[in-house]
Amino acid sequence: MAIHKIEMSQPAKQVLHTDVTFDIYSDGEKLGTMRISKGTLDWTPKNKQRPKKIRWERFAAIMDEVYEGHR
């Protein structure tokens, strides 16, 4: 089974319009970076510069679909 590691950085103070950033690793290899903001969740795969953005409503629908598939 893979060993996962998540590194998180966030602003020292509450700042408007500042994302919380997670760097995601599996077995020591970086999978990508996830940024969470008020409006979207952004995923930037390793070796890419442009993130894929998803609105919270779409993310909720995807997770509901995944949840229903595991019942």
Protein Blocks (a to p, Z undefined) as FASTA:
>chain_A
ZZddddddddfbdcehiacdddddeehiafbdcdddfkbccdddehiabdcdddfklmmm
mmmmmmmmmZZ
